[in-house]
Amino acid sequence: MPSSCKEIRAELAECILKSDCVLKDGLTAKECLHADNEYRVPKECTAIKKSFFECRRGMLDMRTRFRGNKS
C-alpha cells in the first residue's frame, strides 16, 4: 500500500476503535464498517472512510497512478 494511504488507514482505524460502536456496543471494527451499522459510527469516521476509499481507488485509476494520490 502506498505511503499516502497508510496514514489515512491508521487514522480510520483509530477513529473506529474510539467510537461508541466498538466501545459501548461491543462490535468489532470490521462489523462497525459495514453499511448495516453505519448509524453507529460518527460522521468524522465516515468522512475518513470515504477519503480512504478515494485513496485506494486512486491506486487503480491510471490517470492518478502516474501523478500520485493527492495528499
PDB file with one MODEL, atoms N, CA, C and O in Angstrom:
MODEL        1
ATOM      1  N   MET A   1       0.856  -1.181   0.000  1.00  0.00           N
ATOM      2  CA  MET A   1       0.000   0.000   0.000  1.00  0.00           C
ATOM      3  C   MET A   1       0.894   1.234   0.000  1.00  0.00           C
ATOM      4  O   MET A   1       1.854   1.293   0.768  1.00  0.00           O
ATOM      5  N   PRO A   2       0.599   2.220  -0.845  1.00  0.00           N
ATOM      6  CA  PRO A   2       1.419   3.422  -0.871  1.00  0.00           C
ATOM      7  C   PRO A   2       1.379   4.155   0.456  1.00  0.00           C
ATOM      8  O   PRO A   2       0.428   4.044   1.230  1.00  0.00           O
ATOM      9  N   SER A   3       2.426   4.896   0.688  1.00  0.00           N
ATOM     10  CA  SER A   3       2.520   5.603   1.962  1.00  0.00           C
ATOM     11  C   SER A   3       1.416   6.647   2.109  1.00  0.00           C
ATOM     12  O   SER A   3       1.051   6.998   3.231  1.00  0.00           O
ATOM     13  N   SER A   4       0.874   7.152   0.992  1.00  0.00           N
ATOM     14  CA  SER A   4      -0.182   8.155   1.094  1.00  0.00           C
ATOM     15  C   SER A   4      -1.463   7.576   1.691  1.00  0.00           C
ATOM     16  O   SER A   4      -2.239   8.309   2.303  1.00  0.00           O
ATOM     17  N   CYS A   5      -1.697   6.278   1.524  1.00  0.00           N
ATOM     18  CA  CYS A   5      -2.907   5.661   2.070  1.00  0.00           C
ATOM     19  C   CYS A   5      -2.693   5.107   3.473  1.00  0.00           C
ATOM     20  O   CYS A   5      -3.663   4.909   4.205  1.00  0.00           O
ATOM     21  N   LYS A   6      -1.467   4.857   3.858  1.00  0.00           N
ATOM     22  CA  LYS A   6      -1.194   4.284   5.177  1.00  0.00           C
ATOM     23  C   LYS A   6      -1.637   5.211   6.301  1.00  0.00           C
ATOM     24  O   LYS A   6      -2.185   4.763   7.309  1.00  0.00           O
ATOM     25  N   GLU A   7      -1.398   6.499   6.122  1.00  0.00           N
ATOM     26  CA  GLU A   7      -1.767   7.464   7.159  1.00  0.00           C
ATOM     27  C   GLU A   7      -3.285   7.537   7.318  1.00  0.00           C
ATOM     28  O   GLU A   7      -3.799   7.586   8.436  1.00  0.00           O
ATOM     29  N   ILE A   8      -3.985   7.542   6.210  1.00  0.00           N
ATOM     30  CA  ILE A   8      -5.447   7.608   6.258  1.00  0.00           C
ATOM     31  C   ILE A   8      -6.002   6.330   6.880  1.00  0.00           C
ATOM     32  O   ILE A   8      -6.957   6.376   7.655  1.00  0.00           O
ATOM     33  N   ARG A   9      -5.404   5.193   6.541  1.00  0.00           N
ATOM     34  CA  ARG A   9      -5.849   3.909   7.092  1.00  0.00           C
ATOM     35  C   ARG A   9      -5.658   3.875   8.609  1.00  0.00           C
ATOM     36  O   ARG A   9      -6.531   3.414   9.344  1.00  0.00           O
ATOM     37  N   ALA A  10      -4.510   4.368   9.065  1.00  0.00           N
ATOM     38  CA  ALA A  10      -4.244   4.403  10.506  1.00  0.00           C
ATOM     39  C   ALA A  10      -5.222   5.341  11.218  1.00  0.00           C
ATOM     40  O   ALA A  10      -5.693   5.040  12.314  1.00  0.00           O
ATOM     41  N   GLU A  11      -5.518   6.472  10.592  1.00  0.00           N
ATOM     42  CA  GLU A  11      -6.468   7.426  11.163  1.00  0.00           C
ATOM     43  C   GLU A  11      -7.873   6.832  11.239  1.00  0.00           C
ATOM     44  O   GLU A  11      -8.592   7.045  12.216  1.00  0.00           O
ATOM     45  N   LEU A  12      -8.261   6.086  10.200  1.00  0.00           N
ATOM     46  CA  LEU A  12      -9.566   5.433  10.191  1.00  0.00           C
ATOM     47  C   LEU A  12      -9.647   4.373  11.285  1.00  0.00           C
ATOM     48  O   LEU A  12     -10.645   4.290  12.001  1.00  0.00           O
ATOM     49  N   ALA A  13      -8.612   3.577  11.414  1.00  0.00           N
ATOM     50  CA  ALA A  13      -8.597   2.536  12.445  1.00  0.00           C
ATOM     51  C   ALA A  13      -8.699   3.144  13.838  1.00  0.00           C
ATOM     52  O   ALA A  13      -9.435   2.639  14.686  1.00  0.00           O
ATOM     53  N   GLU A  14      -7.969   4.220  14.073  1.00  0.00           N
ATOM     54  CA  GLU A  14      -8.010   4.890  15.379  1.00  0.00           C
ATOM     55  C   GLU A  14      -9.398   5.461  15.655  1.00  0.00           C
ATOM     56  O   GLU A  14      -9.908   5.354  16.770  1.00  0.00           O
ATOM     57  N   CYS A  15      -9.999   6.059  14.650  1.00  0.00           N
ATOM     58  CA  CYS A  15     -11.326   6.652  14.816  1.00  0.00           C
ATOM     59  C   CYS A  15     -12.374   5.580  15.122  1.00  0.00           C
ATOM     60  O   CYS A  15     -13.212   5.763  16.006  1.00  0.00           O
ATOM     61  N   ILE A  16     -12.327   4.478  14.400  1.00  0.00           N
ATOM     62  CA  ILE A  16     -13.299   3.400  14.611  1.00  0.00           C
ATOM     63  C   ILE A  16     -13.129   2.785  15.992  1.00  0.00           C
ATOM     64  O   ILE A  16     -14.114   2.510  16.676  1.00  0.00           O
ATOM     65  N   LEU A  17     -11.880   2.569  16.405  1.00  0.00           N
ATOM     66  CA  LEU A  17     -11.633   1.939  17.707  1.00  0.00           C
ATOM     67  C   LEU A  17     -12.053   2.828  18.881  1.00  0.00           C
ATOM     68  O   LEU A  17     -12.337   2.326  19.969  1.00  0.00           O
ATOM     69  N   LYS A  18     -12.093   4.141  18.662  1.00  0.00           N
ATOM     70  CA  LYS A  18     -12.521   5.064  19.716  1.00  0.00           C
ATOM     71  C   LYS A  18     -14.019   5.347  19.670  1.00  0.00           C
ATOM     72  O   LYS A  18     -14.535   6.055  20.534  1.00  0.00           O
ATOM     73  N   SER A  19     -14.723   4.810  18.682  1.00  0.00           N
ATOM     74  CA  SER A  19     -16.148   5.099  18.527  1.00  0.00           C
ATOM     75  C   SER A  19     -16.990   4.282  19.508  1.00  0.00           C
ATOM     76  O   SER A  19     -16.534   3.281  20.060  1.00  0.00           O
ATOM     77  N   ASP A  20     -18.215   4.729  19.709  1.00  0.00           N
ATOM     78  CA  ASP A  20     -19.150   4.027  20.590  1.00  0.00           C
ATOM     79  C   ASP A  20     -19.523   2.659  20.041  1.00  0.00           C
ATOM     80  O   ASP A  20     -19.878   1.756  20.798  1.00  0.00           O
ATOM     81  N   CYS A  21     -19.444   2.509  18.743  1.00  0.00           N
ATOM     82  CA  CYS A  21     -19.775   1.228  18.113  1.00  0.00           C
ATOM     83  C   CYS A  21     -18.899   0.110  18.673  1.00  0.00           C
ATOM     84  O   CYS A  21     -19.380  -0.997  18.915  1.00  0.00           O
ATOM     85  N   VAL A  22     -17.631   0.396  18.876  1.00  0.00           N
ATOM     86  CA  VAL A  22     -16.702  -0.603  19.412  1.00  0.00           C
ATOM     87  C   VAL A  22     -16.748  -0.612  20.934  1.00  0.00           C
ATOM     88  O   VAL A  22     -16.844  -1.669  21.558  1.00  0.00           O
ATOM     89  N   LEU A  23     -16.678   0.584  21.527  1.00  0.00           N
ATOM     90  CA  LEU A  23     -16.548   0.674  22.979  1.00  0.00           C
ATOM     91  C   LEU A  23     -17.820   0.288  23.729  1.00  0.00           C
ATOM     92  O   LEU A  23     -17.758  -0.491  24.681  1.00  0.00           O
ATOM     93  N   LYS A  24     -18.958   0.813  23.321  1.00  0.00           N
ATOM     94  CA  LYS A  24     -20.198   0.566  24.056  1.00  0.00           C
ATOM     95  C   LYS A  24     -20.994  -0.621  23.519  1.00  0.00           C
ATOM     96  O   LYS A  24     -21.546  -1.409  24.287  1.00  0.00           O
ATOM     97  N   ASP A  25     -21.047  -0.738  22.190  1.00  0.00           N
ATOM     98  CA  ASP A  25     -21.862  -1.800  21.594  1.00  0.00           C
ATOM     99  C   ASP A  25     -21.127  -3.134  21.512  1.00  0.00           C
ATOM    100  O   ASP A  25     -21.756  -4.171  21.299  1.00  0.00           O
ATOM    101  N   GLY A  26     -19.806  -3.121  21.678  1.00  0.00           N
ATOM    102  CA  GLY A  26     -19.039  -4.359  21.698  1.00  0.00           C
ATOM    103  C   GLY A  26     -18.845  -5.031  20.349  1.00  0.00           C
ATOM    104  O   GLY A  26     -18.532  -6.220  20.290  1.00  0.00           O
ATOM    105  N   LEU A  27     -19.028  -4.285  19.263  1.00  0.00           N
ATOM    106  CA  LEU A  27     -18.820  -4.845  17.927  1.00  0.00           C
ATOM    107  C   LEU A  27     -17.352  -4.715  17.541  1.00  0.00           C
ATOM    108  O   LEU A  27     -16.622  -3.897  18.102  1.00  0.00           O
ATOM    109  N   THR A  28     -16.930  -5.521  16.587  1.00  0.00           N
ATOM    110  CA  THR A  28     -15.572  -5.395  16.079  1.00  0.00           C
ATOM    111  C   THR A  28     -15.511  -4.219  15.109  1.00  0.00           C
ATOM    112  O   THR A  28     -16.538  -3.729  14.640  1.00  0.00           O
ATOM    113  N   ALA A  29     -14.286  -3.777  14.816  1.00  0.00           N
ATOM    114  CA  ALA A  29     -14.119  -2.664  13.879  1.00  0.00           C
ATOM    115  C   ALA A  29     -14.667  -3.034  12.503  1.00  0.00           C
ATOM    116  O   ALA A  29     -15.265  -2.198  11.827  1.00  0.00           O
ATOM    117  N   LYS A  30     -14.466  -4.269  12.094  1.00  0.00           N
ATOM    118  CA  LYS A  30     -14.968  -4.722  10.791  1.00  0.00           C
ATOM    119  C   LYS A  30     -16.488  -4.663  10.747  1.00  0.00           C
ATOM    120  O   LYS A  30     -17.067  -4.251   9.742  1.00  0.00           O
ATOM    121  N   GLU A  31     -17.136  -5.073  11.831  1.00  0.00           N
ATOM    122  CA  GLU A  31     -18.600  -5.031  11.882  1.00  0.00           C
ATOM    123  C   GLU A  31     -19.105  -3.593  11.880  1.00  0.00           C
ATOM    124  O   GLU A  31     -20.163  -3.312  11.317  1.00  0.00           O
ATOM    125  N   CYS A  32     -18.374  -2.693  12.494  1.00  0.00           N
ATOM    126  CA  CYS A  32     -18.792  -1.283  12.529  1.00  0.00           C
ATOM    127  C   CYS A  32     -18.704  -0.628  11.156  1.00  0.00           C
ATOM    128  O   CYS A  32     -19.452   0.307  10.871  1.00  0.00           O
ATOM    129  N   LEU A  33     -17.808  -1.101  10.308  1.00  0.00           N
ATOM    130  CA  LEU A  33     -17.640  -0.507   8.986  1.00  0.00           C
ATOM    131  C   LEU A  33     -18.686  -0.976   7.987  1.00  0.00           C
ATOM    132  O   LEU A  33     -18.800  -0.389   6.911  1.00  0.00           O
ATOM    133  N   HIS A  34     -19.447  -2.005   8.303  1.00  0.00           N
ATOM    134  CA  HIS A  34     -20.497  -2.485   7.404  1.00  0.00           C
ATOM    135  C   HIS A  34     -21.615  -1.452   7.309  1.00  0.00           C
ATOM    136  O   HIS A  34     -21.826  -0.668   8.234  1.00  0.00           O
ATOM    137  N   ALA A  35     -22.316  -1.457   6.206  1.00  0.00           N
ATOM    138  CA  ALA A  35     -23.391  -0.495   5.953  1.00  0.00           C
ATOM    139  C   ALA A  35     -24.538  -0.664   6.957  1.00  0.00           C
ATOM    140  O   ALA A  35     -25.256   0.295   7.238  1.00  0.00           O
ATOM    141  N   ASP A  36     -24.716  -1.876   7.498  1.00  0.00           N
ATOM    142  CA  ASP A  36     -25.793  -2.115   8.467  1.00  0.00           C
ATOM    143  C   ASP A  36     -25.602  -1.312   9.747  1.00  0.00           C
ATOM    144  O   ASP A  36     -26.579  -0.935  10.393  1.00  0.00           O
ATOM    145  N   ASN A  37     -24.360  -1.050  10.117  1.00  0.00           N
ATOM    146  CA  ASN A  37     -24.053  -0.353  11.373  1.00  0.00           C
ATOM    147  C   ASN A  37     -23.561   1.067  11.143  1.00  0.00           C
ATOM    148  O   ASN A  37     -22.936   1.656  12.024  1.00  0.00           O
ATOM    149  N   GLU A  38     -23.831   1.612   9.992  1.00  0.00           N
ATOM    150  CA  GLU A  38     -23.321   2.937   9.641  1.00  0.00           C
ATOM    151  C   GLU A  38     -23.826   4.022  10.601  1.00  0.00           C
ATOM    152  O   GLU A  38     -23.122   5.000  10.851  1.00  0.00           O
ATOM    153  N   TYR A  39     -25.019   3.856  11.128  1.00  0.00           N
ATOM    154  CA  TYR A  39     -25.586   4.865  12.034  1.00  0.00           C
ATOM    155  C   TYR A  39     -24.869   4.894  13.381  1.00  0.00           C
ATOM    156  O   TYR A  39     -25.013   5.864  14.125  1.00  0.00           O
ATOM    157  N   ARG A  40     -24.111   3.867  13.712  1.00  0.00           N
ATOM    158  CA  ARG A  40     -23.392   3.806  14.987  1.00  0.00           C
ATOM    159  C   ARG A  40     -22.026   4.484  14.928  1.00  0.00           C
ATOM    160  O   ARG A  40     -21.421   4.750  15.966  1.00  0.00           O
ATOM    161  N   VAL A  41     -21.542   4.762  13.732  1.00  0.00           N
ATOM    162  CA  VAL A  41     -20.216   5.339  13.536  1.00  0.00           C
ATOM    163  C   VAL A  41     -20.344   6.858  13.407  1.00  0.00           C
ATOM    164  O   VAL A  41     -21.235   7.341  12.707  1.00  0.00           O
ATOM    165  N   PRO A  42     -19.462   7.624  14.075  1.00  0.00           N
ATOM    166  CA  PRO A  42     -19.535   9.090  13.966  1.00  0.00           C
ATOM    167  C   PRO A  42     -19.295   9.583  12.536  1.00  0.00           C
ATOM    168  O   PRO A  42     -18.694   8.886  11.718  1.00  0.00           O
ATOM    169  N   LYS A  43     -19.767  10.777  12.256  1.00  0.00           N
ATOM    170  CA  LYS A  43     -19.628  11.371  10.918  1.00  0.00           C
ATOM    171  C   LYS A  43     -18.160  11.558  10.539  1.00  0.00           C
ATOM    172  O   LYS A  43     -17.805  11.446   9.366  1.00  0.00           O
ATOM    173  N   GLU A  44     -17.305  11.842  11.523  1.00  0.00           N
ATOM    174  CA  GLU A  44     -15.881  12.038  11.240  1.00  0.00           C
ATOM    175  C   GLU A  44     -15.273  10.753  10.666  1.00  0.00           C
ATOM    176  O   GLU A  44     -14.482  10.791   9.724  1.00  0.00           O
ATOM    177  N   CYS A  45     -15.659   9.621  11.255  1.00  0.00           N
ATOM    178  CA  CYS A  45     -15.144   8.336  10.774  1.00  0.00           C
ATOM    179  C   CYS A  45     -15.666   8.027   9.383  1.00  0.00           C
ATOM    180  O   CYS A  45     -14.952   7.444   8.567  1.00  0.00           O
ATOM    181  N   THR A  46     -16.893   8.407   9.109  1.00  0.00           N
ATOM    182  CA  THR A  46     -17.465   8.184   7.786  1.00  0.00           C
ATOM    183  C   THR A  46     -16.714   9.002   6.740  1.00  0.00           C
ATOM    184  O   THR A  46     -16.482   8.526   5.629  1.00  0.00           O
ATOM    185  N   ALA A  47     -16.334  10.235   7.091  1.00  0.00           N
ATOM    186  CA  ALA A  47     -15.572  11.078   6.169  1.00  0.00           C
ATOM    187  C   ALA A  47     -14.182  10.495   5.927  1.00  0.00           C
ATOM    188  O   ALA A  47     -13.691  10.513   4.799  1.00  0.00           O
ATOM    189  N   ILE A  48     -13.550   9.981   6.975  1.00  0.00           N
ATOM    190  CA  ILE A  48     -12.225   9.368   6.832  1.00  0.00           C
ATOM    191  C   ILE A  48     -12.333   8.103   5.988  1.00  0.00           C
ATOM    192  O   ILE A  48     -11.454   7.818   5.174  1.00  0.00           O
ATOM    193  N   LYS A  49     -13.407   7.347   6.182  1.00  0.00           N
ATOM    194  CA  LYS A  49     -13.627   6.123   5.393  1.00  0.00           C
ATOM    195  C   LYS A  49     -13.736   6.469   3.908  1.00  0.00           C
ATOM    196  O   LYS A  49     -13.188   5.764   3.061  1.00  0.00           O
ATOM    197  N   LYS A  50     -14.444   7.554   3.596  1.00  0.00           N
ATOM    198  CA  LYS A  50     -14.586   7.976   2.204  1.00  0.00           C
ATOM    199  C   LYS A  50     -13.234   8.412   1.636  1.00  0.00           C
ATOM    200  O   LYS A  50     -12.920   8.111   0.485  1.00  0.00           O
ATOM    201  N   SER A  51     -12.441   9.113   2.434  1.00  0.00           N
ATOM    202  CA  SER A  51     -11.113   9.535   1.988  1.00  0.00           C
ATOM    203  C   SER A  51     -10.225   8.330   1.706  1.00  0.00           C
ATOM    204  O   SER A  51      -9.474   8.315   0.730  1.00  0.00           O
ATOM    205  N   PHE A  52     -10.317   7.322   2.566  1.00  0.00           N
ATOM    206  CA  PHE A  52      -9.536   6.106   2.369  1.00  0.00           C
ATOM    207  C   PHE A  52      -9.972   5.389   1.095  1.00  0.00           C
ATOM    208  O   PHE A  52      -9.139   4.887   0.342  1.00  0.00           O
ATOM    209  N   PHE A  53     -11.275   5.345   0.861  1.00  0.00           N
ATOM    210  CA  PHE A  53     -11.801   4.736  -0.359  1.00  0.00           C
ATOM    211  C   PHE A  53     -11.271   5.458  -1.598  1.00  0.00           C
ATOM    212  O   PHE A  53     -10.855   4.818  -2.563  1.00  0.00           O
ATOM    213  N   GLU A  54     -11.288   6.777  -1.567  1.00  0.00           N
ATOM    214  CA  GLU A  54     -10.798   7.559  -2.704  1.00  0.00           C
ATOM    215  C   GLU A  54      -9.303   7.333  -2.916  1.00  0.00           C
ATOM    216  O   GLU A  54      -8.838   7.283  -4.055  1.00  0.00           O
ATOM    217  N   CYS A  55      -8.567   7.201  -1.848  1.00  0.00           N
ATOM    218  CA  CYS A  55      -7.132   6.946  -1.946  1.00  0.00           C
ATOM    219  C   CYS A  55      -6.884   5.586  -2.590  1.00  0.00           C
ATOM    220  O   CYS A  55      -6.042   5.455  -3.478  1.00  0.00           O
ATOM    221  N   ARG A  56      -7.618   4.584  -2.140  1.00  0.00           N
ATOM    222  CA  ARG A  56      -7.461   3.241  -2.699  1.00  0.00           C
ATOM    223  C   ARG A  56      -7.900   3.201  -4.161  1.00  0.00           C
ATOM    224  O   ARG A  56      -7.286   2.517  -4.979  1.00  0.00           O
ATOM    225  N   ARG A  57      -8.948   3.927  -4.481  1.00  0.00           N
ATOM    226  CA  ARG A  57      -9.412   3.983  -5.864  1.00  0.00           C
ATOM    227  C   ARG A  57      -8.365   4.641  -6.745  1.00  0.00           C
ATOM    228  O   ARG A  57      -8.172   4.242  -7.894  1.00  0.00           O
ATOM    229  N   GLY A  58      -7.690   5.647  -6.208  1.00  0.00           N
ATOM    230  CA  GLY A  58      -6.641   6.334  -6.954  1.00  0.00           C
ATOM    231  C   GLY A  58      -5.485   5.429  -7.319  1.00  0.00           C
ATOM    232  O   GLY A  58      -4.771   5.690  -8.287  1.00  0.00           O
ATOM    233  N   MET A  59      -5.294   4.364  -6.552  1.00  0.00           N
ATOM    234  CA  MET A  59      -4.227   3.412  -6.865  1.00  0.00           C
ATOM    235  C   MET A  59      -4.548   2.639  -8.142  1.00  0.00           C
ATOM    236  O   MET A  59      -3.639   2.202  -8.848  1.00  0.00           O
ATOM    237  N   LEU A  60      -5.827   2.468  -8.440  1.00  0.00           N
ATOM    238  CA  LEU A  60      -6.237   1.710  -9.618  1.00  0.00           C
ATOM    239  C   LEU A  60      -6.493   2.580 -10.840  1.00  0.00           C
ATOM    240  O   LEU A  60      -6.438   2.097 -11.972  1.00  0.00           O
ATOM    241  N   ASP A  61      -6.770   3.845 -10.619  1.00  0.00           N
ATOM    242  CA  ASP A  61      -7.051   4.770 -11.713  1.00  0.00           C
ATOM    243  C   ASP A  61      -5.743   5.115 -12.425  1.00  0.00           C
ATOM    244  O   ASP A  61      -4.817   5.649 -11.814  1.00  0.00           O
ATOM    245  N   MET A  62      -5.676   4.811 -13.695  1.00  0.00           N
ATOM    246  CA  MET A  62      -4.430   5.001 -14.440  1.00  0.00           C
ATOM    247  C   MET A  62      -3.981   6.462 -14.479  1.00  0.00           C
ATOM    248  O   MET A  62      -2.781   6.738 -14.503  1.00  0.00           O
ATOM    249  N   ARG A  63      -4.918   7.387 -14.484  1.00  0.00           N
ATOM    250  CA  ARG A  63      -4.535   8.798 -14.525  1.00  0.00           C
ATOM    251  C   ARG A  63      -3.814   9.214 -13.246  1.00  0.00           C
ATOM    252  O   ARG A  63      -2.835   9.959 -13.294  1.00  0.00           O
ATOM    253  N   THR A  64      -4.301   8.729 -12.100  1.00  0.00           N
ATOM    254  CA  THR A  64      -3.673   9.121 -10.836  1.00  0.00           C
ATOM    255  C   THR A  64      -2.508   8.211 -10.461  1.00  0.00           C
ATOM    256  O   THR A  64      -1.705   8.567  -9.597  1.00  0.00           O
ATOM    257  N   ARG A  65      -2.402   7.063 -11.084  1.00  0.00           N
ATOM    258  CA  ARG A  65      -1.264   6.181 -10.789  1.00  0.00           C
ATOM    259  C   ARG A  65       0.042   6.854 -11.161  1.00  0.00           C
ATOM    260  O   ARG A  65       1.033   6.729 -10.442  1.00  0.00           O
ATOM    261  N   PHE A  66       0.055   7.569 -12.280  1.00  0.00           N
ATOM    262  CA  PHE A  66       1.278   8.229 -12.724  1.00  0.00           C
ATOM    263  C   PHE A  66       1.494   9.558 -11.997  1.00  0.00           C
ATOM    264  O   PHE A  66       2.634   9.948 -11.744  1.00  0.00           O
ATOM    265  N   ARG A  67       0.423  10.239 -11.668  1.00  0.00           N
ATOM    266  CA  ARG A  67       0.543  11.531 -10.992  1.00  0.00           C
ATOM    267  C   ARG A  67       0.687  11.380  -9.490  1.00  0.00           C
ATOM    268  O   ARG A  67       1.262  12.251  -8.838  1.00  0.00           O
ATOM    269  N   GLY A  68       0.183  10.309  -8.934  1.00  0.00           N
ATOM    270  CA  GLY A  68       0.217  10.095  -7.487  1.00  0.00           C
ATOM    271  C   GLY A  68      -1.064  10.577  -6.848  1.00  0.00           C
ATOM    272  O   GLY A  68      -1.785  11.393  -7.422  1.00  0.00           O
ATOM    273  N   ASN A  69      -1.349  10.074  -5.661  1.00  0.00           N
ATOM    274  CA  ASN A  69      -2.544  10.494  -4.929  1.00  0.00           C
ATOM    275  C   ASN A  69      -2.353  11.893  -4.380  1.00  0.00           C
ATOM    276  O   ASN A  69      -1.238  12.308  -4.064  1.00  0.00           O
ATOM    277  N   LYS A  70      -3.449  12.605  -4.273  1.00  0.00           N
ATOM    278  CA  LYS A  70      -3.413  13.937  -3.680  1.00  0.00           C
ATOM    279  C   LYS A  70      -3.223  13.794  -2.184  1.00  0.00           C
ATOM    280  O   LYS A  70      -3.906  12.999  -1.537  1.00  0.00           O
ATOM    281  N   SER A  71      -2.312  14.548  -1.644  1.00  0.00           N
ATOM    282  CA  SER A  71      -2.071  14.451  -0.196  1.00  0.00           C
ATOM    283  C   SER A  71      -2.635  15.636   0.530  1.00  0.00           C
ATOM    284  O   SER A  71      -2.524  15.721   1.753  1.00  0.00           O
TER     285      SER A  71
ENDMDL
END
